[in-house]
């Protein structure tokens, strides 16, 4: 059903489809080409429908006759891999793209000897809708031979801040078809279909067998505690499940790029630190569809508006971080709290970031206590305004549309 609906959207709005291609090209094409120039195998991972296939086809079009593209969901392409070693050896001078690689994990052990026998960069591009943790066979079989690049949904740095673009991205989320849909209603319907398909087709396709109704209820519970400390016992009790089952459900959504689990920062301070992680839905549009929020007007008046904006703003920043940066949150039993703590190799001390859905952001006492505890190099309070101004020495109020300044520290 989702495939039919996507076809309708693309036929109704070819201009939007062209925009998707151009935006994906701008943000990730150069990075992917760089990795293909350095590693024999590159894994391009990310959630369904973020544009992995579009990006791979762009690369193929620029290499006419030098690329083999195989979609592992198509029976005809699977038939060509009945004897994978023989088939792939015939094309050792070409870039072989294997789309939806998680459906054939048995190919990973086949790729290793092929790579070792003919060692050159850019031999295989593997597209997967699961994280490297779920595709652990690849890390075991291809250690030292593979590099991963995650393609995420659109972020604010890519779509810009002109007009109501930021609010639109917040409300609809960053999945290309959802963001560029002709109306809020079309966007909402697409996200509804996405959730259903993810539960009924995508997750079983990974070899994971959980009743879709159970996992949907769990996903909705996560939506209602978006940005809060993870309490597996409480969620298990509400769902009538065991704690190990609940932890497994969370792993499933995390490994398929639906959920972000943010770990606590264990600073070397004599404080009683919170040890539980925080849990966020990574895409605000999926958060809103699970909460039944269709339009921006409904969102602004909803009790979850503040947590939703804070989680969305955090994702805009995290999308800009170099691979070498680390991200945490900080909280103590005494009340000190920082939404996001960043560690960068070039910065001696942590960077503290707070997110406030307010035109006049006022950090809580807990934020200032946290700044002192971790001895932050610099602090930022990100808010939906337009002016950059100091709050205290080394602490700056920063508009969401200028959030890249955190990375430029």
N, C-alpha and C positions, 0 to 999 in steps of 0.2 A: 504493500500500500504506500509506503514511504517513497519507493522508487517512482511510482506513478505520479504521486503528488509533486515530486521534484521535477519531473518532466514537464508537468503543467506550469510550474513556476518559471522554468527556464524558457519555455515557449512563449509565455506571457511577457517575459521581461528579459530579452536577450542582452539588453544594455547592462543589466545587473550582472549577468553571467560574465560579460567582458570585464566589468569592474573587478569581479572576484579574481579573475586571472591576472589582471594587472597588479592588484594589491599583493597577491601572493608572490608574484615575481619580484616586486620591489623589496619585500621584507626578507625573503629566505633563499632566493636563487643563488646569490653570490656565496653565501655560507655553505650551501650544499655543494656547489662546484668546487669550493676550496677543499672540502673534506674528500670529495671524489678524486681530487688531485694528489691526496696524501695517503689515503688508506685503500687497501684492496676491496674492503667491504664497508658500506655505509648503511646504517639503519635510519630511515626516516620514520619517526613514530609520532603518534598523536591520535586524538579522538577521531571517530568517524566524522566525515563531512567537513573537516577543516581545510581540505585542499591538497592533501598529499598526492593524490593521483593527478590532479591538475598540474602541480609543480613537476612531477616526474615526466608527464607528457610534454611539458615545455622543454625540458632537457632533451628528450628524445627527438623533438622536432628540430632542434639545433644540431643534431648529429645524424643526419639522414643516412640510413644503411649501416650505422654503427651501433645500433641499439636493438635489443630484443626485449619486448614488453610482454610479460605473462601475468594475467589476472588469475589468481589461484581460486577464485570463486566461479570461474567459467569452466565447465566440463571439457571443452575443446582444448583449453590451455593445460588443464591437468593431464589430459591424455598425452600431450607432448612430453610430459615429465614422467611417463610410465617407467622409463629407465633414465633417471635424472643425471647420473654421471656421464653416460654416453651422450645425452643431448647437450648438456652444458659444456662438455669438452669440445664439441663441434664449434662453439661460439666463444672460444677463449680470447679472441681478439676484439670482442664486442663488450659493451656494457649491457649486462643482463639485469632487467628490472623485474623483481618478483613482488607483485602486489598482494596484500593480505597474507603475509608470510606466516602469521600465527596459525593459519589453517594447515600448514605443512611443516610442523616442527622437525619432522624426520629429515628435512633437507639440510639442516645445519651441519650435521656430521659429514654430509656429502660435500659441502662447500669447502671445508677445511683442507682436505688433500688437494682439491683443485686449485685453491689459492696457493698452497705451498709448492705445488709442481710448476706453476706459472705465476711467479710473484710479480705483480704490477699493480699500480693504483687504478682505481675505478673499474674493477671487474664486476662487482655486484652492488646493486642498490635494492635494499629490502624495505618494503613499505609495510608497516604494521600498526594496528589499532590497539596495541597493548604496550605497556611500559617495558623497558629492559628487564625489570624484576620478574615480570610474568613470563617474558621470553628468556628465562635464565639458561635455556639450552644454548642460546646463541652466545652468551657470555662464556659458557664453559667450552663450547666447541671452537669459538672464533676469538678467544682471548688474544689480544695483541694484534688482531687483524681487522677489527671492526671499530668504527666510531659512530656514535649516535647523535642525531639532531632531532629535537622535538619541535614539531610544528603545532603551535597553539592557535586558538581562535583569534580573530582580529583584536588588536588592542588600540588604545587611544592614540598612541604615537604613530600608528599607521593610518587611521581614518581621519585624524585631525579634530580640531575643536570648533570648526566654523558652525555658526548657527546653533541648532539644537543637536548636533552630532553626538556630543558627550552624553546627553540625556537619552538619546536613542540607543546608543551602545549599552548604557547601563540597563535600560529597560528590556531590550531585546537580546542582549548578550552578543558574543562575538562570532558565533558560527556564521559563515558568510551568507548562506541563504536566508537565515533568520534576520540578520542585520539589514540585508538589502531587499527584503521582501517589500512588495508594493503597499502593504498596509500592516498595522499592528495585528489585525485579525489573522492575516495570512501567516505572519511571523509566529503567532501563538499556536496556530494549527500545525505548523511545521514542527515546532518544538514538542508539541503533544505527540505527534507521530514519531519523532526521534526517540523520545523516552520509551514509547511502547516497543519500537523496533530494537532498541538497545537491550531491553529486558528479554524480549521474546526470540530474538535472532542472534544478536551480536554476542552476548554473554554465553549462551549455549554453544556458539561457534568456537569459543575458547576451550571447550571441554568442561565447562563449569555448569553443574546442574543444581540450580536453585529455583524454586517455584517463582515465576515472575510476579505473582501477587504478593508474595512475602517480601521479595526484594524491593518492589515498588513502595510498600508500606514503610520499609526501612529507609528508603531514599527520601520519602516525605518526612520521616522523623528527623533525618539529618537536616533537611531544609528548615525545619522549625527550630533547630538548635544551631543553626549556621553561625559560626564564629565563636561558639562557646567551648568550654573545656569538655573533652570527651569523657563520658561516664558510661562505660560499657554495661555495668550492672544495671543502671537505671534504664537504659534503652532495652536491654534484654528482658527486664521485667515487664516493660510496657508492651513489648512485642510477643511475649510468651515464648521466648527462645533462650538458649543457653548463652553464656558469655563467649565461649569459643566460637559458636555460630555467628554471633554478632561481630566478633573480630574478623571472621572470614568474610562476612558481607562487606565490611568496611574495606578490607583488602581488595575485594573485587572492584568496588567503585573507584578506589585509588589507582589500581593498576590499569583501569580503562579510562583514566584521565577525567573522571567525573568529580572526584573529591580531592582536596588537598589536606594533608595532615601536617600541621605546623608544630615542630618540636619545641619544647621549652629550652631557653638558654640557661645553661648551668654555669653561671659566673662564679669566679673564685671569691665569693663573699660569704660572710658568716650570717647567712639568712636562711630561713626555712623556705625553700623554693617549691613551687608547684611542679609536680612531675608529669601530670597528664598532658597530652597534646591538645591542641585546638583543631577543630575540624571545620572546613569551609567547602561549600560547593564552588567549584572553580569557575563555572560560567554563570553569570547573573541571570541570563535568560532562562536557563534550565531551573535555577532557583525559583524564579517567578512563576514558571508554568507549574511547578510542583506546589506552589502556594496559591495558585489560582488567580494570579495578578496579570491582567491582560494589557492595561494601558498605563502610561506614565501618571495620569491623574489618579488612578487607583493605587499606584505604587507609593506616591508621595503621601497619601493619607493612611497607608498601611502601617501597623505596628512594627513590621519588619523592615521598614524603609531605612532606618539608621544602620542596623547590622548589614543590610544588603549593600548599601553604598560603601560602607567601610571595607567589606570583603571585595567588592568590585574594584575599588581604588587600589587596594593591596595588589590585586592581580595585574593592574596596569603597571605598577612598579616592578613586580616580580618578572613580568615579561621582558623587561629591559635589562635585567641583571646579567652580567657575563657569567660564564659557566663556573668560574673560579670563586664567585661570591657564595656565601652561605647565609641562610635566613632562619630566624627563630622568633619566638616571642618571649617576654620576660614577665614573670609574676611571682610575688612572694606572699606568704601567709600574712605578712604585716600590711599588705595593701599596695605595695609598689607594683606598677604594671606598665608595660610598653607593648604596643600592638605588634611592632616588627623591629627586630634587632638584626642588623646586617653586619657581616664580617667580610672585609675585602682585603686581599693580600697587600695592597699598597697603603692601607690605612692601619695605623698602629692600634687604635682602640675602636670599639664598636660604634656603629651609627644607629641612632634611635629614631624611629618613625612612628608617629601617631596619626590616625585617620579620624577626622571629625566631619560629620555631615551637618555643618553649620556655617552660616555666612560670617560669623564672628567667633572663630574657634577659641575655646578656652580649655587648655589641657587640665586634667584633674591633678590633684595633689600626688596621686600615685605615679603619674608620669614623671614629675619632677624628682620624686624619690627614686624612681628607677634610673633616671639619668645619673644621679649621684652614685647609686649602687654599682652600676657597670662602668662608671667613669667614661661616659660616651664622648667620642671625639667631636661629634656634632649631632644636633637634633633637628628634626623637621616635623611640622604639623601640617599635614596635607588636608586641604578643605576645598569645597566647590565654589571658590571665589575667583578673583582676578588679580589680586595685588600680592606681591612678595614683600614681606616686612618682618623685621626682627621682633621676637617675643621676649627673648633674653639673650645674653651673650652666648653665641654659638647655637642658638635655637631659632629657627626661622619658620614663619607661616608661609606655606607654599601652595599655590593653586594646583588643582589636579592636572591642568593642562601644561604645567611646568614641572611635572613630577620627574622628568629625566634629569633634573638638576641633582637629585640625590645620587645618581650614578656618576655624575661628573665631579663629585666631591674629591 
